[in-house]
Amino acid sequence: MVVKLLTGWYHKEMLITIFTLIVLFFSIVIHEVAHGSAALALGDPTAEEAGRLTLNPLKHIDPLGTIFLPLILLVLTFGRGPILGWAKPVPINPYNFRDQKWGTLKVAAAGPATNFLIAVIFGLFIRFFVLPEILLTLFSIIIIYNFAWGLFNLVPLPPLDGSWILFNLLPKQLSNLKLFLQQYGLFILLFFIFFGLRWVFLGAQILYYLTCGQALVI
C-alpha cells in the first residue's frame, strides 16, 4: 500500500514537472511572438519575414536559454523549481517603426503584457469557478509561470525587455548607466538568475493571490 502511494506520488510529481516545462516553453514562445506581432503592427515586418510569427517551437529554440538553463535549474532544484529560461529573440528593426519615439518601448512591453494577460485569464477561471483539483493544479502552473516570466522580463538588465523599457525612459544625463548595463548586464543577469529568482516568484505568488483570490496550491 505504501509503495503504491509513493509510486502514485512520484508519477504525479513527474507529470507536473513535465507539464511545467511545457507551460514554460510555450509561455516563452508566445512572449516572443507577441514582440514580433507588436513590431509588425508598428510597421516592421522583419519577424514575419523571418518566419518567427509562429507557435512552432522549433523556430524559437535557443540552445542555452530553452534547453540548457531550464535543465540545469531542474537538476539543481531536484525538480522543484523555480525554473526559467528564454527563447531565441525575434528579429526587430526599430527603424521601420512608425512610432520612432516609443516604438521600441511598446514592442518590449508587448511580451510581458501578453504573459500577464494569459495569467489573468486563467486566474479568473479559478476565482469565479469551482474547478476539479487536477484542473486547479494545471491552471495554477500556467498562471504562476506566466506571471513569473512577465516579471522576470521586466528586470532592467540586458537582454531582457526591462532593459529596453529602461533605456527608452532614461534621460541623456544617465547614458553612462546604459553603457554600463550593456557591457556588464549579462553577467549581472546570470548572478540574478541563480540568486534572485525567489523574488520573482514571490512577486508572482502575490499577483496570483490578487488575481485568483486564494493562495497558490502547488
Wavefront OBJ file of the C-alpha trace (Angstrom):
o trace
v 0.000 0.000 0.000
v 2.786 2.420 0.970
v 4.747 1.528 -2.181
v 1.661 2.137 -4.300
v 1.104 5.532 -2.693
v 4.753 6.520 -3.193
v 4.649 5.355 -6.814
v 1.485 7.360 -7.446
v 3.015 10.440 -5.815
v 6.192 10.070 -7.902
v 4.229 9.764 -11.149
v 2.167 12.810 -10.227
v 5.307 14.818 -9.490
v 6.850 13.757 -12.806
v 3.722 14.721 -14.747
v 3.592 18.110 -13.017
v 7.275 18.707 -13.828
v 6.754 17.800 -17.496
v 3.658 19.995 -17.704
v 5.578 22.853 -16.055
v 8.337 22.629 -18.659
v 5.765 22.616 -21.472
v 3.962 25.630 -19.976
v 7.232 27.489 -19.507
v 8.348 26.804 -23.055
v 5.096 27.870 -24.716
v 4.832 30.910 -22.437
v 8.255 31.939 -23.740
v 7.251 31.251 -27.353
v 4.037 33.272 -27.041
v 6.071 36.037 -25.415
v 8.396 36.229 -28.431
v 5.522 36.070 -30.926
v 3.929 38.988 -29.058
v 7.095 41.040 -29.622
v 7.067 40.244 -33.340
v 3.340 40.934 -33.677
v 3.700 44.298 -31.941
v 6.593 45.172 -34.260
v 4.506 44.194 -37.281
v 1.625 46.364 -36.054
v 4.096 49.264 -35.831
v 5.267 48.742 -39.408
v 8.225 46.364 -39.041
v 7.781 43.052 -40.946
v 11.233 41.675 -40.025
v 9.968 38.962 -37.673
v 7.216 37.942 -40.081
v 9.640 37.696 -42.988
v 11.962 35.579 -40.854
v 9.114 33.122 -40.189
v 9.096 33.858 -36.454
v 5.419 34.801 -36.045
v 4.535 31.169 -35.399
v 3.875 28.973 -32.379
v 6.066 26.260 -33.903
v 8.548 25.692 -31.039
v 11.381 24.662 -33.380
v 11.524 28.221 -34.732
v 12.226 29.670 -31.293
v 14.659 27.268 -29.600
v 17.777 28.815 -28.105
v 20.209 26.065 -27.002
v 21.296 27.916 -23.851
v 18.054 29.543 -22.704
v 15.492 26.981 -23.909
v 17.290 23.720 -23.186
v 20.452 24.039 -21.088
v 19.392 26.569 -18.421
v 15.958 25.018 -17.642
v 17.545 21.556 -17.349
v 20.312 22.873 -15.077
v 17.759 24.620 -12.836
v 15.636 21.462 -12.877
v 18.579 19.362 -11.674
v 19.823 21.897 -9.117
v 16.370 22.253 -7.569
v 15.628 18.494 -7.691
v 12.677 19.126 -9.984
v 11.009 21.560 -7.617
v 11.906 24.810 -9.365
v 11.864 27.679 -9.820
v 12.693 27.085 -13.479
v 13.091 29.829 -16.060
v 14.731 30.246 -19.442
v 14.383 32.139 -22.680
v 13.816 31.604 -26.396
v 15.706 32.969 -29.369
v 14.697 36.658 -29.603
v 12.625 37.614 -32.641
v 14.473 39.905 -35.071
v 13.309 43.519 -34.894
v 14.286 46.555 -36.969
v 13.230 49.662 -34.997
v 13.980 51.933 -37.981
v 10.821 50.534 -39.594
v 8.579 51.632 -36.717
v 6.020 54.320 -37.485
v 6.399 55.464 -33.880
v 10.111 56.195 -33.630
v 9.882 57.663 -30.127
v 8.017 54.922 -28.282
v 8.006 52.035 -30.755
v 10.831 50.101 -29.097
v 9.227 50.506 -25.681
v 5.865 49.278 -26.998
v 7.443 46.200 -28.586
v 9.432 45.443 -25.423
v 6.331 45.773 -23.232
v 4.193 43.565 -25.516
v 5.900 40.356 -24.349
v 5.385 40.733 -20.573
v 1.915 42.205 -21.138
v 0.889 39.083 -23.073
v 2.139 36.804 -20.288
v 0.237 38.849 -17.703
v -2.910 38.642 -19.847
v -2.659 34.846 -20.088
v -2.183 34.606 -16.317
v -5.159 36.858 -15.585
v -7.479 34.951 -17.957
v -6.712 31.608 -16.294
v -6.753 33.271 -12.877
v -10.298 34.488 -13.375
v -11.417 30.900 -14.024
v -10.038 29.930 -10.618
v -11.579 32.980 -8.961
v -15.110 32.536 -10.307
v -15.485 28.775 -10.928
v -15.132 25.664 -8.791
v -12.562 23.558 -10.617
v -11.544 19.907 -10.162
v -8.270 19.506 -8.251
v -6.255 18.447 -11.291
v -7.531 21.390 -13.351
v -6.835 23.755 -10.461
v -3.244 22.494 -10.339
v -2.698 22.798 -14.105
v -4.239 26.286 -14.262
v -2.149 27.354 -11.276
v 1.047 26.293 -13.080
v 0.026 28.293 -16.156
v -0.745 31.348 -14.019
v 2.332 31.339 -11.785
v 4.787 30.779 -14.631
v 3.245 33.434 -16.864
v 3.297 35.943 -14.015
v 6.882 34.917 -13.208
v 8.015 35.101 -16.840
v 6.413 38.528 -17.257
v 8.038 39.856 -14.071
v 11.404 38.315 -14.914
v 11.437 40.060 -18.274
v 10.750 43.406 -16.630
v 14.061 43.199 -14.753
v 16.049 46.105 -16.287
v 19.073 44.063 -17.374
v 20.097 43.282 -20.964
v 18.938 41.354 -22.879
v 15.596 41.346 -21.005
v 12.681 43.552 -22.066
v 13.035 45.669 -18.946
v 16.364 46.997 -20.209
v 14.766 48.285 -23.431
v 11.999 49.926 -21.431
v 14.576 51.476 -19.098
v 16.772 52.703 -21.980
v 13.767 54.404 -23.588
v 12.952 56.223 -20.361
v 16.482 57.121 -19.239
v 17.421 60.803 -19.582
v 20.561 61.585 -21.575
v 22.359 62.517 -18.360
v 22.334 58.823 -17.380
v 23.760 57.492 -20.647
v 26.734 56.101 -18.702
v 24.350 53.786 -16.857
v 23.083 52.499 -20.192
v 26.643 51.803 -21.358
v 27.443 50.035 -18.082
v 24.380 47.783 -18.336
v 25.094 46.998 -21.986
v 28.627 45.922 -21.062
v 28.007 44.043 -17.827
v 24.276 43.406 -17.775
v 24.548 39.779 -18.889
v 26.919 38.930 -16.031
v 24.640 40.651 -13.531
v 21.695 38.774 -15.039
v 23.364 35.377 -14.585
v 24.003 36.257 -10.932
v 20.361 37.314 -10.588
v 19.097 34.071 -12.162
v 20.833 31.955 -9.525
v 20.266 34.191 -6.502
v 17.294 36.454 -7.249
v 14.636 34.248 -8.836
v 12.991 33.720 -5.446
v 11.949 37.391 -5.518
v 10.458 36.985 -8.988
v 8.389 34.026 -7.829
v 7.410 35.823 -4.636
v 6.042 38.639 -6.790
v 4.291 36.076 -8.996
v 2.672 34.493 -5.930
v 1.393 37.901 -4.812
v -0.103 38.524 -8.257
v -1.578 35.017 -8.173
v -3.319 35.779 -4.883
v -4.638 39.134 -6.127
v -5.971 37.549 -9.333
v -7.314 34.238 -8.045
v -8.405 35.346 -4.576
v -6.568 32.462 -2.926
v -3.061 31.299 -2.126
v -1.056 29.209 -4.574
v -1.894 25.500 -4.172
v 1.032 23.811 -5.962
l 1 2 3 4 5 6 7 8 9 10 11 12 13 14 15 16 17 18 19 20 21 22 23 24 25 26 27 28 29 30 31 32 33 34 35 36 37 38 39 40 41 42 43 44 45 46 47 48 49 50 51 52 53 54 55 56 57 58 59 60 61 62 63 64 65 66 67 68 69 70 71 72 73 74 75 76 77 78 79 80 81 82 83 84 85 86 87 88 89 90 91 92 93 94 95 96 97 98 99 100 101 102 103 104 105 106 107 108 109 110 111 112 113 114 115 116 117 118 119 120 121 122 123 124 125 126 127 128 129 130 131 132 133 134 135 136 137 138 139 140 141 142 143 144 145 146 147 148 149 150 151 152 153 154 155 156 157 158 159 160 161 162 163 164 165 166 167 168 169 170 171 172 173 174 175 176 177 178 179 180 181 182 183 184 185 186 187 188 189 190 191 192 193 194 195 196 197 198 199 200 201 202 203 204 205 206 207 208 209 210 211 212 213 214 215 216 217 218
